[in-house]
Amino acid sequence: MLEKLTIQNIALIDRAEIEFSRGLNVLSGETGAGKSIILDSIDFVLGAKADKSMIRYGEEFCLVRALFSVGENLRLREVFEEMDLEWEDCILISRKFTLDGKSQIKVNGCNVTATMLRKITAYLVDVHGQSEHFYLLRESNQLRLLDEIGGDTVREEKEKVARALAKRREILSSLKMLGGDESERERRLDVLRFQIDEIERADLKEGEEEELRGKRDKILNAERILDGLNTAISCLNADGSGMDAILSAQRALSSIERYEPQGGIFSERLEEVLSELSDVKESLQDLMDETSLDEEEAERIEARLDEIKTVKKKYGGNVSSVLDFLSRAKEEYDVLSDSGERYVRLTGELSVLERELYSACCRLTKVRKETAKSFTSRVTSELKTLNIASAQFDIAFAPYEESDVPRATGDGLDAVKFLFSANAGEPMKELGKIISGGEMSRFMLAIKAQLSSVNEIGTYLFDEIDAGISGITAKVVAEKFARISLSTQIIAVSHLAQIAAMADSHILIEKKQEGGKTYTRLTPLGEEGRKGEIVRLIGGDLGSDAAFVHANEMLKTSNEYKNSLH
């Protein structure tokens, strides 16, 4: 329910704070006092298109805040989860709009878009005649409403449809694994055969690519390598080279061994150095002999690297991924190669199941039509008591056939539309394309009189509910308000004394001049204030005792009626 509404700089309102109660909240006042400003403010904070003309003259911005208590509104909670918003039992919506066209919207302190806001508020408030918020104008909601009216009977049939759908999905999944029908399966087998052959021909091995790159680099740099090896060998072989010097030093140390034992030790060490250098020289010569400018080998290596690159690009980013792909492809090939019999069995099961699903959808439609027939009859009767004597209301079902089964959902195959006509001789049309104002409000009232919070919306806002009615009809409207407000908060702008007398909370809207400026003021009325406003609404004289006695009697009668509902 809407607990508090704060308005700042909207039209003639500089600042106002309204606290609403549970039950029936009535807003009344003279024509032009500013009742429409309150409705525009509520519409604005619910997500309606913003307009600079809303901003009070001389101000830079307008702001509206709305505080809702929501309890366990499951659908709204799902919306919050989809938007990644933290769920709380109270929701504070704040919307600010500036003269330069900038808008700021927050829900519980988090910034949201206007689209997100409308999605949230669609589950908070029903505003008559406003397509953004009027729950029943959405065809998807009409089917959901019909199902909720049908109760357990409809739920049981929907569960049967859901079970059949789940089995159908399982079979389709299995068939997909088998590659579809025979021609699709053969095409898939051809693809798999090609892929398996291509990967196996490549004969990939871990580490091969790195090894080939090393060989390629060696061949590409063979001239540089040979030049380096040749220089090194030449230095070791040249007369007067380091090896000759070391050999001379070794011989000199060997000749003094008998006189100086240390000379023999150093001589042996130099002999080892000579042996190592000789081995290095021989190894360098071997390496030189092995190094060649083999262009054919270079081309072979390049071709192999291209082959490995192509296979990796097609089947995985590395050799390991390609080999995994090969393993899976072989498994799928084996399954498909031996799947003919299983495919025939599954397609047979699918055919039987789709007939069962079609029958389940037909049974669901039958239950819905029975529900619709009873519901439309009751609503039509309600409309007649609300002074729409020629009202016609029906729910149209779109036809479907067994061939439509593939598009079945958890809601079956039904698409419904609420049809309405208020005037004799006029054909019924889609609800969203006709009636507005008082007729729409009374239609909504007739619907809600037959329901008990089926859509979890906590607040209904009615405007022009009293258009064209008075007397007994006004009394009926007031009584219907009282019944609905037992479970759902109602905010109603009204000129009817009968509705005002039935209110649980009454707010007077007045236009006043202060300091040369015009303001709209809102005043919650107590018992005496309510009597005075009822006297004004019935056109009585505020100085007449008889008028106040009449007003007091209306309040007493209304209270007795409300008490009888508990």
Secondary structure, 3 states (H helix, E strand, C coil): CEEEEEEEEECCEEEEEEECCCCEEEEECCCCCCHHHHHHHHHHHHCCCCCHHHECCCCCEEEEEEEEECCCCHHHHHHHHHCCCCCCCEEEEEEEEECCCCEEEEECCEECCHHHHHHHHCCCEEECCCCCCCHHHCHHHHHHHHHHHHHHHHHHHHHHHHHHHHHHHHHHHHHHHCCCCHHHHHHHHHHHHHHHHHHHHHCCCCCHHHHHHHHHHHHHCHHHHHHHHHHHHHHHHCCCCHHHHHHHHHHHHHHCCCCCHHHHHHHHHHHHHHHHHHHHHHHHHHHHHHCCCCHHHHHHHHHHHHHHHHHHHHHCCCHHHHHHHHHHHHHHHHHHHCCHHHHHHHHHHHHHHHHHHHHHHHHHHHHHHHHHHHHHHHHHHHHHHCCCCCCEEEEEECCCCHHHHHHCECCECCCEEEEEECCCCCCCEEHHHCCCHHHHHHHHHHHHHCCCCCCCCCEEEECCCCCCCCHHHHHHHHHHHHHHCCCCEEEEECCCHHHHHCCCEEEEEEEEEECCEEEEEEEECCHHHHHHHHHHHCCCCCCCHHHHHHHHHHHHHHHHHHHHHC
